[in-house]
Amino acid sequence: MYSIIFKPNRYNSFAWTNIVALLLLLYFGKVEPYTVIFGYFLETIIIGVFNVIKMYISSKHHKSEKSVAFLIPFFIFHYGFFIAVQSIFVFVIMEFGDVISVKEPFDLITNYGLVFKLKGMEYIIGLLLVTQLAKYVFDYIQPQKYLRFTPEEIMFKPYVRILIQQFAVILAMFFIMFSNADVMAAILLILIRAIVDFFLVGIRDNEALLNRIVDKMYDGKTSKEELKKQLILFSE
């Protein structure tokens, strides 16, 4: 069953595209290792933007208990605060490095300006934007998932993936600090992120894997169908 998760197919094509493209960019020197690491961090913002769009589209097909005019600003504030806190933590770590001259971790605008100037960042951002746009079209709009999930449900969707992703980014930064193996850290991050993506795609599109996880989670209180729905939602 697990071999199916990693075998290239139309469901995990986005994950494979990311792996191959990032490794090739790294191999040919088009991007620096730090660019890959910060690129994944910036993807958090890109995912948040697409999540706002998904919430808005979903609101057109659901009568929400709370107005989307409240939900979207609330999500932007909460998610933005979440990103800001993690950004400050990352820039504190960067003070000990010599790639970016971070003078004040709380000066997010200046620090992000320095991040955008890293070698090859335009390639990374372009790749991540195209990937997220394709996932939005083919994994959300085309299957009409806006009919299945409400804006309230979609609002909390990114947090599981983002927590894992940001943990991997911070781990890679510590790896660089204590070993000076920046290329290996970037490759390690790419692989960790890929494995997470493969399993999330597997949960979403592999019925056998989904049922197996649901059976282990089932406690008799929440129906299996509801568990499946929540797992699919958080795997988006």
matplotlib code that plots the C-alpha trace (Angstrom):
import matplotlib.pyplot as plt

x = [0.0, 2.8, 4.5, 1.5, 1.9, 5.3, 4.7, 4.3, 0.7, -1.6, -2.5, 1.0, 2.4, 2.6, 4.8, 7.1, 7.3, 8.5, 11.1, 12.6, 12.5, 14.0, 16.8, 17.7, 17.8, 20.0, 22.2, 22.8, 23.5, 20.5, 19.4, 21.3, 20.4, 19.1, 16.8, 15.2, 14.7, 13.2, 11.2, 9.3, 8.8, 7.3, 5.0, 3.2, 2.0, 1.1, -1.0, -2.8, -3.7, -5.2, -7.0, -8.7, -9.8, -11.2, -13.1, -14.7, -15.6, -17.1, -19.2, -21.0, -22.4, -23.0, -25.1, -22.5, -23.4, -20.9, -20.6, -17.6, -17.1, -16.1, -14.4, -11.9, -10.6, -10.4, -8.4, -6.1, -5.4, -5.0, -2.9, -0.9, -0.1, 0.9, 3.3, 4.7, 5.6, 7.3, 9.1, 10.5, 11.7, 13.4, 15.1, 16.3, 18.1, 19.4, 21.2, 23.7, 24.3, 26.1, 23.8, 21.3, 22.4, 19.5, 19.9, 16.4, 14.3, 11.1, 11.7, 9.8, 9.4, 13.1, 14.1, 11.6, 13.1, 16.5, 15.0, 13.5, 17.0, 18.5, 19.9, 17.3, 14.3, 12.4, 12.7, 11.4, 8.5, 7.5, 7.6, 5.6, 3.0, 2.5, 2.2, -0.3, -2.3, -2.4, -3.5, -6.2, -7.6, -7.3, -7.7, -10.3, -12.2, -12.4, -13.6, -16.0, -14.8, -16.3, -19.6, -18.4, -16.6, -17.9, -15.8, -15.5, -14.0, -11.6, -10.4, -8.6, -7.3, -3.7, -2.5, -1.6, 0.5, 2.0, 3.1, 4.9, 6.4, 7.7, 9.1, 11.0, 12.3, 13.5, 15.1, 17.0, 18.2, 19.5, 21.2, 23.0, 24.1, 25.7, 27.1, 27.6, 26.1, 23.7, 23.3, 22.5, 20.1, 18.2, 18.0, 16.8, 14.1, 13.0, 12.8, 10.9, 8.4, 8.0, 7.3, 4.7, 3.1, 3.0, 1.2, -1.3, -2.0, -2.3, -4.8, -6.9, -6.8, -6.0, -9.1, -7.3, -4.9, -7.7, -9.8, -6.8, -6.1, -9.8, -10.1, -7.1, -8.6, -12.2, -13.3, -17.0, -17.8, -17.2, -18.6, -16.1, -17.6, -16.9, -13.4, -12.8, -14.1, -11.8, -8.8, -9.5, -9.9, -6.6, -4.8, -5.7]
y = [0.0, 2.4, 1.8, 3.2, 6.5, 7.1, 5.7, 8.7, 9.2, 12.0, 12.6, 13.2, 14.8, 18.2, 16.7, 15.0, 18.2, 20.1, 17.5, 17.2, 21.0, 22.0, 19.4, 20.4, 24.1, 23.2, 20.9, 23.4, 26.3, 28.4, 28.7, 28.7, 26.2, 29.1, 30.2, 26.7, 26.9, 30.4, 29.6, 26.9, 29.5, 31.9, 29.2, 29.5, 32.9, 31.7, 28.8, 31.4, 33.5, 30.6, 29.5, 32.9, 32.5, 29.0, 30.4, 33.0, 30.6, 28.2, 31.0, 31.4, 27.8, 27.6, 29.6, 30.1, 30.6, 33.4, 35.9, 35.4, 39.2, 38.2, 34.9, 36.0, 39.1, 36.9, 34.2, 36.8, 38.4, 35.0, 33.4, 36.5, 36.7, 33.0, 33.7, 36.8, 35.0, 32.2, 34.7, 36.5, 33.2, 32.3, 35.7, 35.4, 32.2, 34.0, 36.6, 33.8, 33.2, 35.1, 34.7, 37.4, 40.5, 40.5, 43.4, 43.4, 40.2, 42.2, 44.3, 41.9, 44.1, 44.8, 41.2, 39.8, 42.3, 40.7, 37.2, 38.2, 39.2, 35.7, 34.1, 32.3, 33.3, 34.2, 30.6, 29.3, 31.6, 31.1, 27.3, 27.4, 29.8, 27.6, 24.5, 26.0, 27.5, 24.1, 22.4, 25.0, 24.4, 20.6, 19.6, 22.2, 23.8, 20.8, 18.3, 21.0, 20.7, 24.1, 22.2, 19.8, 22.1, 25.2, 28.4, 27.6, 24.2, 25.6, 28.3, 25.8, 23.7, 25.0, 24.7, 21.1, 21.2, 24.5, 23.4, 20.4, 22.5, 25.3, 22.7, 21.2, 24.6, 25.5, 22.1, 22.6, 26.0, 24.5, 21.8, 24.4, 26.4, 23.4, 21.5, 24.1, 21.5, 23.9, 21.8, 18.7, 20.7, 21.9, 18.4, 17.1, 19.7, 18.9, 15.2, 15.7, 18.0, 15.5, 12.6, 14.7, 15.7, 12.0, 10.9, 13.8, 13.0, 9.3, 10.1, 12.2, 9.8, 6.3, 4.8, 1.9, 4.1, 6.5, 3.6, 2.2, 5.5, 6.0, 2.6, 3.4, 6.8, 5.6, 5.8, 5.3, 9.0, 10.5, 8.7, 7.2, 9.4, 12.5, 11.4, 10.8, 14.2, 15.9, 13.9, 14.8, 18.4, 18.6, 16.8, 19.5]
z = [0.0, 0.9, -2.4, -4.2, -2.2, -3.6, -7.1, -9.6, -10.6, -11.5, -7.9, -6.6, -9.8, -8.1, -5.3, -7.8, -9.9, -6.9, -5.9, -9.4, -10.1, -6.8, -6.9, -10.5, -9.6, -6.7, -8.7, -11.5, -9.1, -10.1, -6.4, -3.1, -0.3, 1.8, -1.1, -1.0, 2.7, 2.7, -0.4, 1.6, 4.3, 1.8, 0.5, 3.8, 2.7, -0.8, 0.7, 3.0, -0.1, -1.9, 1.3, 1.4, -2.2, -1.4, 1.5, -0.6, -3.4, -0.8, 0.7, -2.6, -2.2, 1.6, 4.0, 6.6, 10.3, 10.3, 7.5, 5.2, 5.7, 9.3, 8.6, 5.9, 7.9, 11.0, 9.1, 7.6, 11.0, 12.8, 10.0, 9.5, 13.2, 13.1, 10.2, 11.9, 15.1, 13.2, 11.0, 14.0, 15.4, 12.1, 11.9, 15.4, 14.3, 11.2, 13.4, 14.1, 10.4, 7.7, 4.7, 5.6, 7.6, 10.1, 12.5, 14.0, 13.9, 14.5, 11.4, 9.2, 6.1, 5.8, 6.6, 4.0, 1.5, 2.1, 1.6, -1.8, -2.9, -2.3, -5.4, -7.5, -5.3, -8.4, -9.6, -6.3, -5.9, -9.6, -9.1, -5.9, -7.3, -10.4, -8.2, -5.8, -8.7, -10.4, -7.1, -6.7, -10.2, -10.3, -6.6, -5.6, -8.5, -10.8, -8.2, -6.9, -3.3, -2.6, -2.5, 0.1, 2.5, 4.2, 4.7, 8.4, 7.7, 5.0, 7.4, 9.6, 6.7, 6.3, 9.8, 10.0, 6.8, 7.7, 11.2, 9.8, 7.0, 9.3, 11.8, 8.9, 7.9, 11.4, 11.7, 8.5, 9.7, 12.9, 10.9, 8.9, 11.9, 13.7, 10.7, 7.9, 5.5, 3.8, 0.6, 2.6, 4.8, 1.7, 0.2, 3.6, 3.7, 0.1, 1.0, 4.3, 2.6, -0.2, 2.1, 4.0, 0.6, -0.5, 2.6, 2.5, -1.1, -0.2, 2.5, 0.1, -2.9, -1.5, -0.1, 1.5, 3.4, 4.4, 5.8, 7.7, 9.4, 10.2, 11.7, 14.0, 15.0, 15.5, 19.1, 18.7, 19.4, 16.0, 13.0, 10.5, 7.7, 9.7, 10.4, 6.7, 5.9, 8.4, 7.2, 3.6, 4.6, 6.4, 3.6, 1.1]

ax = plt.figure().add_subplot(projection="3d")
ax.plot(x, y, z, "-o")
ax.set_aspect("equal")
plt.show()
